[in-house]
Amino acid sequence: MMPGGRMNPKQMKAMMKRMGIDQQDVPDVEEVIIKTRTKEIVIKDAAVTAVTVQGQKTYQIVGTPQERARKKEEMQEEGGIPAEDIKLVMDQTGCSAAEAKKALEEADGSPAEAILKVMSSRA
């Protein structure tokens, strides 16, 4: 804020531009889904703003969240590792499902760490 009062939107936008901050609304958002290992947070009719600061893009989401349990078919029965994570590791590394699952278990469910683990073991 500027000393002595409020800043009008034009001034705010100009100041943000000088600081290298770009802010844009994301149009036509129907819903946003945040997936954790055990649940999904669904925000319908969300207002989403993309903010870029020094090349790093972040998203600001405004709306009313609803939580729901993850669907069984999305999760692997043994160990609770999501099938989509196993598929991601397989796609990125060309390994088998068993190798991907083992790497994910060793990486505490982190797909990025599992991918690095599989790739470094093949090098």
BAKE-102099 format. One line per 8 residues: for each residue z negated, y negated, x negated of N, C-alpha, C, O. Coordinates in Angstrom, 3 decimals, m for minus. Layout:
REM residues N
Z:Y:X:Z:Y:X:Z:Y:X:Z:Y:X | ...
END
This chain:
REM residues 123
0.000:1.185:m0.844:0.000:0.000:0.000:0.000:m1.241:m0.884:m0.468:m1.232:m2.022 | 0.534:m2.284:m0.321:0.534:m3.560:m1.025:m0.786:m4.272:m0.744:m1.322:m4.181:0.360 | m1.306:m4.979:m1.742:m2.552:m5.705:m1.510:m2.371:m6.746:m0.411:m1.346:m7.424:m0.338 | m3.365:m6.855:0.423:m3.354:m7.899:1.430:m2.710:m7.526:2.750:m2.579:m8.392:3.615 | m2.300:m6.280:2.950:m1.728:m5.964:4.254:m0.864:m4.719:4.260:m0.808:m3.959:3.294 | m0.204:m4.546:5.368:0.630:m3.369:5.570:2.013:m3.605:4.987:2.447:m4.743:4.808 | 2.695:m2.503:4.695:4.037:m2.578:4.143:5.004:m2.142:5.243:4.789:m1.129:5.909 | 6.067:m2.920:5.420:7.030:m2.518:6.442:7.869:m1.346:5.922:7.935:m1.128:4.712
8.506:m0.596:6.813:9.257:0.600:6.405:10.348:0.331:5.362:10.575:1.156:4.477 | 11.025:m0.826:5.465:12.060:m1.151:4.484:11.459:m1.306:3.090:12.013:m0.809:2.109 | 10.321:m1.999:3.007:9.662:m2.186:1.722:9.196:m0.842:1.155:9.313:m0.583:m0.043 | 8.671:m0.004:2.031:8.178:1.303:1.606:9.334:2.137:1.040:9.196:2.765:m0.010 | 10.466:2.140:1.738:11.623:2.910:1.286:12.127:2.384:m0.059:12.459:3.173:m0.944 | 12.185:1.073:m0.218:12.641:0.477:m1.475:11.692:0.834:m2.616:12.143:1.154:m3.716 | 10.400:0.784:m2.369:9.419:1.130:m3.395:9.544:2.606:m3.791:9.478:2.941:m4.973 | 9.723:3.479:m2.807:9.872:4.906:m3.088:11.131:5.167:m3.909:11.123:6.009:m4.807
12.217:4.446:m3.606:13.464:4.610:m4.347:13.273:4.195:m5.803:13.761:4.869:m6.711 | 12.566:3.092:m6.026:12.291:2.638:m7.389:11.470:3.668:m8.157:11.621:3.803:m9.372 | 10.613:4.386:m7.464:9.758:5.392:m8.092:10.467:6.741:m8.239:9.889:7.688:m8.773 | 11.710:6.833:m7.772:12.467:8.075:m7.887:12.122:9.091:m6.814:12.274:10.294:m7.028 | 11.664:8.628:m5.671:11.293:9.511:m4.570:12.336:9.378:m3.466:12.607:8.279:m2.983 | 12.919:10.512:m3.073:13.901:10.524:m1.997:13.329:11.342:m0.849:12.850:12.457:m1.055 | 13.377:10.798:0.341:12.801:11.463:1.519:13.853:11.523:2.620:14.432:10.505:2.998 | 14.097:12.758:3.142:15.077:12.910:4.213:14.552:13.880:5.259:13.936:14.894:4.932
14.804:13.554:6.522:14.445:14.471:7.602:15.438:15.626:7.610:16.628:15.434:7.358 | 14.941:16.830:7.901:15.795:18.004:8.034:16.128:18.119:9.522:15.232:18.334:10.338 | 17.424:17.976:9.891:17.778:17.954:11.310:17.815:19.354:11.935:17.990:20.357:11.244 | 17.646:19.390:13.246:17.847:20.586:14.076:16.976:21.786:13.683:17.437:22.925:13.761 | 15.732:21.553:13.262:14.830:22.655:12.916:14.317:23.283:14.203:13.764:22.594:15.060 | 14.501:24.585:14.334:14.018:25.302:15.514:12.616:25.847:15.290:11.752:25.725:16.159 | 12.382:26.460:14.102:11.054:26.956:13.779:10.933:27.149:12.280:11.929:27.299:11.572 | 9.693:27.144:11.808:9.389:27.401:10.412:8.446:28.593:10.397:7.474:28.635:11.151
8.743:29.576:9.522:7.904:30.759:9.421:7.389:30.869:7.990:8.164:30.879:7.033 | 6.061:30.951:7.863:5.427:31.170:6.573:4.870:32.580:6.611:4.034:32.898:7.456 | 5.333:33.437:5.688:4.922:34.834:5.682:3.912:35.083:4.567:4.144:34.730:3.411 | 2.797:35.692:4.930:1.849:36.181:3.946:1.913:37.704:3.999:2.693:38.277:4.759 | 1.096:38.341:3.196:1.125:39.795:3.154:0.776:40.414:4.506:1.319:41.462:4.856 | m0.123:39.785:5.274:m0.619:40.405:6.506:m0.275:39.655:7.781:m0.408:40.206:8.874 | 0.170:38.393:7.662:0.436:37.624:8.881:1.597:36.665:8.683:2.071:36.450:7.568 | 2.038:36.102:9.785:3.051:35.057:9.783:2.473:33.834:10.478:1.770:33.949:11.482
2.776:32.670:9.937:2.407:31.417:10.583:3.713:30.824:11.086:4.594:30.488:10.295 | 3.838:30.697:12.402:5.084:30.232:13.022:4.852:28.838:13.597:3.913:28.614:14.361 | 5.719:27.909:13.218:5.646:26.542:13.720:6.952:26.266:14.444:7.990:26.068:13.813 | 6.898:26.253:15.785:8.098:26.019:16.592:8.287:24.520:16.812:7.319:23.760:16.840 | 9.537:24.107:16.968:9.888:22.697:17.157:9.215:21.815:16.111:8.648:20.770:16.430 | 9.287:22.253:14.866:8.643:21.535:13.771:9.480:20.332:13.342:10.707:20.350:13.433 | 8.802:19.296:12.878:9.460:18.159:12.242:9.333:18.388:10.741:8.223:18.424:10.210 | 10.459:18.542:10.057:10.454:18.871:8.635:11.083:17.723:7.853:12.147:17.218:8.210
10.409:17.325:6.789:10.901:16.278:5.905:11.004:16.852:4.502:10.047:17.442:4.001 | 12.162:16.684:3.862:12.360:17.116:2.483:12.106:15.917:1.576:12.716:14.862:1.746 | 11.211:16.084:0.621:10.866:15.011:m0.303:11.219:15.476:m1.714:10.737:16.513:m2.169 | 12.062:14.707:m2.406:12.449:15.040:m3.773:11.813:14.030:m4.716:12.040:12.826:m4.597 | 11.009:14.534:m5.659:10.348:13.699:m6.654:10.676:14.276:m8.015:10.303:15.410:m8.314 | 11.365:13.515:m8.840:11.754:13.916:m10.189:12.448:15.273:m10.180:12.160:16.124:m11.021 | 13.355:15.476:m9.238:14.129:16.695:m9.164:13.430:17.869:m8.493:14.057:18.903:m8.260 | 12.165:17.736:m8.182:11.406:18.803:m7.531:11.357:18.535:m6.031:10.865:17.493:m5.596
11.874:19.485:m5.235:11.931:19.293:m3.794:10.740:19.981:m3.129:10.448:21.145:m3.404 | 10.060:19.246:m2.252:8.977:19.803:m1.448:9.291:19.521:0.017:10.062:18.619:0.345 | 8.678:20.310:0.881:8.912:20.151:2.311:7.593:19.844:3.006:6.574:20.486:2.749 | 7.628:18.861:3.883:6.474:18.504:4.692:6.776:18.946:6.117:7.808:18.585:6.682 | 5.870:19.728:6.693:6.087:20.302:8.020:5.008:19.786:8.956:3.820:19.845:8.640 | 5.426:19.278:10.111:4.490:18.795:11.123:4.764:19.555:12.415:5.906:19.626:12.867 | 3.727:20.118:13.003:3.889:20.865:14.247:2.626:21.646:14.558:1.622:21.533:13.855 | 2.687:22.429:15.605:1.542:23.228:16.014:1.751:24.673:15.565:2.663:25.346:16.047
0.911:25.153:14.643:1.101:26.510:14.136:0.519:27.572:15.063:m0.460:27.342:15.774 | 1.150:28.735:15.032:0.630:29.909:15.726:0.649:31.048:14.717:1.634:31.227:14.000 | m0.434:31.820:14.656:m0.494:32.950:13.747:m0.191:34.232:14.500:m0.554:34.392:15.666 | 0.486:35.147:13.803:0.731:36.468:14.373:0.743:37.482:13.229:1.031:37.144:12.081 | 0.424:38.729:13.568:0.419:39.785:12.573:1.849:40.109:12.158:2.781:39.933:12.943 | 2.025:40.581:10.924:3.351:40.984:10.456:3.796:42.220:11.210:2.977:43.064:11.575 | 5.086:42.325:11.441:5.647:43.477:12.123:5.590:44.690:11.207:5.825:44.575:10.004 | 5.283:45.838:11.765:5.136:47.073:10.992:6.405:47.410:10.209:6.326:47.822:9.052
7.582:47.236:10.837:8.817:47.616:10.158:9.111:46.747:8.946:9.907:47.131:8.090 | 8.480:45.583:8.863:8.683:44.708:7.712:7.829:45.117:6.526:8.056:44.663:5.405 | 6.856:45.968:6.770:5.926:46.333:5.710:6.062:47.804:5.350:6.337:48.641:6.209 | 5.873:48.103:4.099:5.859:49.480:3.635:4.512:50.078:4.038:3.479:49.429:3.876 | 4.509:51.308:4.561:3.268:51.934:5.018:2.272:52.104:3.878:1.094:51.781:4.035 | 2.727:52.608:2.731:1.821:52.867:1.628:1.622:51.608:0.803:2.591:51.024:0.318 | 0.390:51.189:0.641:0.078:50.056:m0.212:0.281:48.699:0.419:m0.121:47.701:m0.179 | 0.879:48.601:1.590:1.054:47.318:2.259:2.043:46.388:1.578:1.984:45.175:1.778
2.953:46.932:0.776:3.951:46.091:0.111:5.126:45.896:1.062:5.716:46.874:1.520 | 5.473:44.645:1.365:6.578:44.397:2.291:7.895:44.985:1.783:8.228:44.866:0.604 | 8.627:45.613:2.679:9.911:46.209:2.332:10.880:45.155:1.796:11.713:45.454:0.940 | 10.773:43.918:2.299:11.670:42.864:1.826:11.412:42.534:0.355:12.343:42.171:m0.364 | 10.145:42.654:m0.110:9.841:42.417:m1.521:10.423:43.524:m2.388:10.955:43.260:m3.466 | 10.322:44.766:m1.917:10.903:45.890:m2.652:12.414:45.699:m2.765:12.990:45.893:m3.836 | 13.048:45.323:m1.668:14.495:45.102:m1.674:14.873:43.968:m2.622:15.872:44.067:m3.334 | 14.090:42.895:m2.639:14.362:41.762:m3.527:14.324:42.201:m4.984:15.221:41.864:m5.757
13.286:42.955:m5.368:13.174:43.426:m6.751:14.348:44.348:m7.084:14.917:44.260:m8.172 | 14.707:45.225:m6.158:15.839:46.134:m6.378:17.140:45.346:m6.556:17.921:45.633:m7.463 | 17.370:44.358:m5.695:18.599:43.558:m5.758:18.709:42.776:m7.066:19.795:42.656:m7.634 | 17.587:42.250:m7.536:17.602:41.405:m8.734:17.678:42.208:m10.028:18.163:41.709:m11.044 | 17.200:43.447:m9.992:17.123:44.220:m11.233:18.005:45.460:m11.257:18.289:45.996:m12.327 | 18.441:45.922:m10.084:19.238:47.138:m10.029:18.415:48.403:m10.175:18.970:49.473:m10.425 | 17.097:48.302:m10.024:16.223:49.467:m10.166:16.129:50.231:m8.845:16.637:49.785:m7.816 | 15.468:51.391:m8.895:15.266:52.195:m7.692:14.110:51.634:m6.867:13.349:50.788:m7.337
13.990:52.113:m5.641:12.896:51.674:m4.773:11.551:52.063:m5.364:10.592:51.294:m5.282 | 11.471:53.234:m5.952:10.210:53.687:m6.554:9.806:52.795:m7.724:8.636:52.440:m7.866 | 10.788:52.432:m8.569:10.495:51.537:m9.697:10.056:50.165:m9.199:9.117:49.574:m9.732 | 10.742:49.664:m8.172:10.410:48.355:m7.617:9.001:48.360:m7.037:8.232:47.422:m7.253 | 8.661:49.424:m6.295:7.330:49.511:m5.691:6.249:49.585:m6.761:5.211:48.933:m6.645 | 6.490:50.378:m7.805:5.514:50.512:m8.896:5.308:49.166:m9.595:4.176:48.776:m9.884 | 6.409:48.464:m9.863:6.321:47.157:m10.518:5.576:46.156:m9.643:4.786:45.359:m10.149 | 5.819:46.190:m8.338:5.116:45.285:m7.418:3.630:45.593:m7.374:2.805:44.680:m7.330
3.284:46.868:m7.385:1.858:47.240:m7.391:1.187:46.755:m8.661:0.070:46.240:m8.614 | 1.859:46.914:m9.802:1.305:46.468:m11.085:1.209:44.947:m11.161:0.361:44.409:m11.875 | 2.075:44.256:m10.428:2.096:42.788:m10.432:1.302:42.207:m9.263:1.462:41.031:m8.935 | 0.455:43.008:m8.636:m0.362:42.570:m7.493:0.484:41.968:m6.375:0.072:41.005:m5.728 | 1.669:42.540:m6.150:2.516:42.110:m5.036:3.399:40.916:m5.303:4.096:40.455:m4.399 | 3.389:40.396:m6.530:4.205:39.222:m6.852:5.627:39.656:m7.225:5.827:40.275:m8.270 | 6.628:39.334:m6.369:8.006:39.736:m6.670:8.525:39.179:m8.000:9.225:39.879:m8.732 | 8.190:37.936:m8.312:8.674:37.325:m9.558:8.145:38.087:m10.772:8.899:38.387:m11.697
6.860:38.397:m10.767:6.275:39.142:m11.882:6.856:40.550:m11.963:7.094:41.066:m13.055 | 7.084:41.170:m10.805:7.647:42.517:m10.786:9.060:42.519:m11.355:9.420:43.429:m12.102 | 9.861:41.522:m11.018:11.224:41.418:m11.544:11.187:41.282:m13.057:11.942:41.952:m13.761 | 10.306:40.413:m13.564:10.180:40.232:m15.014:9.730:41.525:m15.682:10.225:41.880:m16.752 | 8.797:42.226:m15.054:8.290:43.478:m15.596:9.406:44.523:m15.719:9.539:45.172:m16.757 | 10.197:44.681:m14.671:11.289:45.658:m14.687:12.342:45.253:m15.730:12.822:46.090:m16.494 | 12.689:43.977:m15.752:13.712:43.517:m16.692:13.245:43.660:m18.132:14.042:44.025:m18.997 | 11.983:43.385:m18.412:11.493:43.493:m19.800:11.382:44.956:m20.217:11.530:45.261:m21.400
11.126:45.867:m19.283:11.038:47.275:m19.649:12.412:47.864:m19.943:12.504:48.892:m20.613 | 13.470:47.243:m19.463:14.840:47.718:m19.697:15.459:47.092:m20.952:16.492:47.558:m21.434 | 14.838:46.053:m21.471:15.421:45.346:m22.618:15.186:46.084:m23.919:15.614:45.622:m24.977
END
